[in-house]
Amino acid sequence: MDKMPKWADVFLVPFINLLLAFFVSGLVVLAVGENPFQAIWIMIKGSLGSTAGLGYTLYYATNYIFTGLAVAVAFHARLFNIGGEGQAAMGGVGVAVVLLAFNWQHWWLALPFAIIGAGSFGAFWAAIPAYLQAKRGSHIVITTIMFNFIAAAVLGYLLNGALKNPNNQNAETVPFGPGAHLPTAHEILAPLGIQFSKSAPLNISFLLALLCAFLVFVLLWRTRLGFAIRAFGQSETAARYAGINAVKITMITMLISGALAGMLSINVVMGEQGRLIKEFVEGAGFVGIAVALMGRSHPFGIVLAAILFGMLTQGGFELLWEMPDLSKEMVLVIQALIILFTGALDNMVRMPLEKLFLRLRKEQS
Amino acid sequence: MTLMQKFLGATAAFALSAGAALADPAIIFDLGGKFDKSFNQAAFEGAKRWAKETGGTYKDVEMQSEAQREQALRRFAEAGYNPIVMTGFAFASSLEKVAPDYPDTKFVIIDMVVDQPNVRSVVFSEHEGSYLVGLMGEMASKTKTVGFIGGMDIPLIRKFACGYVQGAKSANPDAKVIQNMTGTTPAAWNDPVKGSELTKAQIAQGVDVVFAAAGGTGVGVLQTAADEGILAIGVDSNQNYLHPGHMLTSMVKRVDVAVYNAFKAGPDVETGFHVLGLANGGIDYAMDEYNKDLVTPEMLAAVEDAKAKIISGEIKVHDYMSDNSCPVE
């Protein structure tokens, strides 16, 4: 029997967490000598108040949906994949290799192959820690973190060597060419008569992310494999007793997780930059952990949490713009506080609330 | 649908009207941040000086992430700021995409060439300045071994290194120059701990004058040089004041002048290719009260002589970036 009604679990707890986070961030803003209500208003207006702002918010949210799903799938098998950062970076290599190998004529043709490139490279990068976990018992938290560093080094090596654009000092590849350009929100919505900002990087990958969220839902709750993954996560010994192969489930779960993280590069590398650059993941792999926590590892919750984090990223930039007294480090503090309250301090609100609901129920009966 | 259109149209119109009246200049700092004691800070000084002298106002912003490069450029351009200055070569790809969309806005990029009709590309003759400090370094060295520590391994930094070696060899054909690069990624601009380790390694190989061309990493190089009692040469800003008595000189790259000039010219800033070098004061070696006791009269005479000869064209310092190779090691 549940301790709390479902609506309280899914909506009330995150909402209270968010209010607390805003309160503490407000104190920080106040300490710098700015008006906290104005700061919140700037963040909301800057992230949702114009099509440009909305375009950036959803662009960032696309990244967080991919990495959030990656973390969530692994969570269900009680595997803590902290390697989203590295898997996404390797996914970017996959996308670049595919897009640079041929002179693509149309994005419709290039996209499926780019998805295969992103997914397979990301999955490959998750496969090694997964194998070490399944066969050797090396803890996946440690190995995936270490693989983040290796991925950063590999990416740096490739961008300074084999993949480097010889005409540019920056460590980056040559541009992918017009045939690999994904349609942006502006280009999709213009024929429908909606004027969406031309500068926002929101592109068709957002729909791909939503599709992935739906597929993850189907996988986890509507297939035998999903059942096996969840059973394995609930109790490894029981799952073994039921005839579930632990090595196989660990491998498959991590491959799916790595592939999802790798998909981030479709949005950033193919959709926005149009070339592979060094630090394109920018912490999205880690934000994905907070997104998955806040979204209760459910695809629907993850999409909502990802949009919230997208608002934070974009709103934070607007804050930097509108309030020159707030340095970029202060904006980072505010973003971190919100992540802290909604992700890490979840139980601080949950436990008292559970007690409250239990007492209410006792009084009723 | 029509309601949505109206709503979106209204916000767009508002965004336009909010910026149309402005023609203030704007500056975007790279990931190092405007207080990096080096490149970005020099740019910031230039902007401040302009504001103080003219009483004008400008807008600045510091990057948080790669995706924001284009965002910041478009944001400034749409708000009507003109000209828009950006510090660092990393903006090149974004600028190439953005500049054609705003033909009436002037952009100024420092340290990189972007070939667009509305862009001014400011580059410096760093090899000439590096030559001068290399000459001074070798004359000051007792072991006749000098060191070079670069930031990110890119042609621009090799250009520094190549000029430095040529300068050292001009003072002493048998000069030994030990070179290290901090890394191959932008993180190499901001790794003072590694800078410190590299300095210690160079000291172990006999280096007693070290030149840091490494942005924020240089802070660690200069600190270690001062701690270990050897001489150091600063870069970009005049860093002599950081460790008086241990700073031989600094190779000053007047990024502030580039920013100041662009701000002063305003929306009429002349576009195209601009070189700042020894001849027009864009590059120099720094002399002040902090290093006057370290620089001997012979050194000063030699470096002034070399400077005059470079300006007159009598000495040709090889530019690494002209053919991506260096004739000396």
Boltz contact constraints between the chains, C-beta under 6 A:
constraints:
  - contact:
      token1: [A, 50]
      token2: [B, 11]
      max_distance: 6.0
  - contact:
      token1: [A, 51]
      token2: [B, 8]
      max_distance: 6.0
  - contact:
      token1: [A, 156]
      token2: [B, 184]
      max_distance: 6.0
  - contact:
      token1: [A, 156]
      token2: [B, 185]
      max_distance: 6.0
  - contact:
      token1: [A, 160]
      token2: [B, 184]
      max_distance: 6.0
  - contact:
      token1: [A, 169]
      token2: [B, 89]
      max_distance: 6.0
  - contact:
      token1: [A, 169]
      token2: [B, 154]
      max_distance: 6.0
  - contact:
      token1: [A, 169]
      token2: [B, 155]
      max_distance: 6.0
  - contact:
      token1: [A, 169]
      token2: [B, 156]
      max_distance: 6.0
  - contact:
      token1: [A, 170]
      token2: [B, 90]
      max_distance: 6.0
  - contact:
      token1: [A, 195]
      token2: [B, 8]
      max_distance: 6.0
  - contact:
      token1: [A, 199]
      token2: [B, 74]
      max_distance: 6.0
  - contact:
      token1: [A, 278]
      token2: [B, 185]
      max_distance: 6.0
  - contact:
      token1: [A, 279]
      token2: [B, 66]
      max_distance: 6.0
  - contact:
      token1: [A, 282]
      token2: [B, 65]
      max_distance: 6.0
  - contact:
      token1: [A, 328]
      token2: [B, 62]
      max_distance: 6.0
  - contact:
      token1: [A, 328]
      token2: [B, 64]
      max_distance: 6.0
